[in-house]
Amino acid sequence: MSRLAVAILAATALLATPALSADLAAEPAAAAPVAAPVSWDGFYASVLGGIGASNPTFSIDPTGGGPTLATIDVTGNGFIGGVRAGYDFDASGLVLGVLADISATNIRGALSATIPGLGTIAAESKLDWVGSVQGKLGLPVSDNLLIY
């Protein structure tokens, strides 16, 4: 071998070192998600609506027989619609709340009573609106069941 080849070989052997680099640490596994504690706190609101109809007839008869003393007819029907809103507060083992609602209606009713020998008496009624304010007290039984 020539001296040049030996020199190149020697230089390569001296300069060649293993590649040293910092090993990157493996990223730690993500922690399992922890479920947030259940809370019944919060505001809520809704709309409501419905219809109703009634047409009962009543007779007032004496006990033991005899002529009918009176016949009463009641009729009524209409629509109701409104809003409801409330707030519940979770007090560690009890849920306290307040709820208010207001509704507009067009419910109309009529009553007529026929009394033999006296004639017929009639009356009418109408309901334009109705509302309420309520307090609530509840007991959480599980994460998804609350008994009021």
Secondary structure by P-SEA (a helix, b strand, c coil): ccaaaaaaaaaaaaaccccccccccccccccccccccccccccccccccccbbbbbbbbbbccccccccbbbbbbbcccccccccccccccccbbbbbbbbbbbbcccbbbbbbbccccbbbbbbbbccccbbbbbbbbbcccccccc
